Each structure stands twice: as structure tokens, then as C-alpha cells.
């Protein structure tokens, strides 16, 4: 007699999570998404500008403009401010849409698959960009890769995913764009006050983080600069410093017998006293750093163009600047012709009427308009006509 094996009990599929909370709807997602999309767009455009000013390819070196003199200060300030503002917006957006992660079946159609793919890439890239960018503002890099090229590459991925997401979700976005749109009118009217309260709270959070950080670049709000890593008034000679002389390996002993070497058709050297004896120019220009802080200051020194002309360089000539620092990504810097010719571009010797401190680049440093702080080379030892 054949014995049948016992029938095992059939396990039922675990129930999917149920969400009874309000406001996980398309109208709320659209409202927050508009703000988040704008913040990401501003952050992306200003980030691209920053990248090409900081790392210009060869074909742009002599094309990038030196004016307006405050250009980089504004674009980089907007870049960091919009990135910080996007963080609470991203949290709010994810809270609104997270129940959709548990929709079953997971893929209903090609359009649905594209939507989920765009969401996965968009969320992953957004989280990566915003939090690595935030850590960059405090100069903390707890990862094994180089921040700048990876951050730049993922920015394009994020922006592309955003465009794809908007295209896929456009019918739903259009249906809930305003309070009188057809999709919005179909939602329970009783949820309107709660939605407005939620959006008001999100706006207050964005305003709070912006107010307490933007003062590092928009100095009229400097008194509210509570959460930013830099205060525009804190530092030697009233100006912040990112890279200290001790970090760069520059000491008082190192600069004791300093000479400036200018290489060209008529190469020459100058001592500090000889450099001070040349005609001096005073300009007001901002230092604007990639971390988001900036401040205007008064600088006095010799025009870069005058030094190059003395070496036999014609107008429209670029220059390579070499620092005394022993190590560093920006130890050697190239300045395009538009910057080198600009009368505001100086080899500065004084800051706010005082001799440069060692941390600010004594004996001499570059100061030029519309230029990232990392390219305002300190402890200049050599200039080469190129």
C-alpha cells in the first residue's frame, strides 16, 4: 500500500503594509516636488558653473570671463544654499511618497517600470549629492573616492533622472498642479487645511536652515549664521581661512629668503622690497570658496598684467602660478588671458591695509575677480608666461 506524504500547510503571502495616514497623495507630492525640483535645478546649474570655473578644460581657459567680479560669489552661494534647502524638502517628499514603494504588483507596465527606475535613480542620486555636498562644506571626506569628479558626474545623473521622472509623471503633475486642477478637486476637501499646515511647516523648516546658513555668503545675514561651518568675520585679519600655512608646509623660515621669479622672454626676479617698490593698486574683491562662504575685502598689490608685461608678455597671454606650498591639489594654477589682463587681478601684498598674514599667503598671493578661492593661490613663488 502506497503511503502518501503528509500535506504541508500552505503559507499565505505576508500582507503588504497599509497606510491610513493622510496627505500621501499626488497633490502634496506635486506641491513639495515643485520646490524640490527648483532647488535641484538651481543647485545643478550653479554647480556646473562652479565646476568649469574651478576646473576649466583647455578650450575654456582663455574664454572664461573675469566679470562680473562678484559672479562666483553669487553662483557658489546659491549652489550651497539651494543644496542645503533641498535637504528638508527631500525628506518631506520621501515621506509623502514612500507608501508607493509597497505597491503590488511591483511592475504594472513599461511606463510604471520607467517610473520606478527613475524614482530609484533620482532618490539615490539626490541623497548622495546632498549629503556628500553637505559634508564638503565642513571639509570632511569619509569616503575613498575623489569628491569633485564623482560629485560632478552624479550631478548629471541626478538631473537626468529628474527630467525623466517629470516626463513620466507629467500627467499626474498636471492634474494636481494647482488647487483648482481636476485631480486636486477630486481629493477630500477636508484634507485641505492639513495639507496647507504641512506645507507651511516645510516652508518654515526650509526658511530656518537657509536663514541660519546663508549668512556665510550673504553677509547682511551674518548675525544669523548659526549653523554654517564658516562665519565671514572669523579668521586672521577678519577673513576666514581654509588652508593654513602649517597644513601647506609653509613657515616663517621658509619665506625668509623669498624671491618672486617671473619667467618669460625677459625673465627676472624680485625681492619683497623690490615688489613693494613697484606701483601698487588697491581693489575690493571677494574671496569665495567652494564650501559656500565668501566675504569682500580690500587688497593691495601689483597688477598681474604689469608683472607679465615686464617679462615680455603681450596682452592676451595666460600665466601659470606656482605656490611655495609643498603639497596640495592647487599648488600649481593656470590663469586664463581674461583674468591675467583684468586690472583687478593682483599679486596682493596687503589685506585690509595690513601686510598679509602667513595664513593668508604672505609674502604674496593672487587675488582675481570671479574666481574660486582655491585658485586665489597663496605663497606665490613663481609666475610663468604661457
Secondary structure, 3 states (H helix, E strand, C coil): CCCCCCCCCCCCCCCCCCCCCCCCCHHHHHHHHHHHHHHHHHHHHHHHHHHHHHCCCHHHCCCCCCCCCCHHHHHHHHHHHHHHHHHHHHHHHHHHHHHHHHCCCCCCCHHHHHHHHHHHHHHHHHHHHHHHHHHHHCCCCCCCCCHHHHHHHHHHHHHHHHHHHHHHHHHHHHHCCCCCCHHHHCCCHHHHHHHHHHHHHHHHHHHHHHHCCHHHCCHHHHHHCCCCCCCCCCCHHHCCCCCCHHHHCCCCCCCCCCCEEEECCCCEEECHHHHHHCCCEEEEEEEECCCCCEEEEEEEEEEHHHHHHHCCCCCCCCEEEEECCCCCCCCEEEECHHHHHCCCCEEEEEECCEECCHHHCCCCEEECCCCEHHHCCCCEEEEEEC
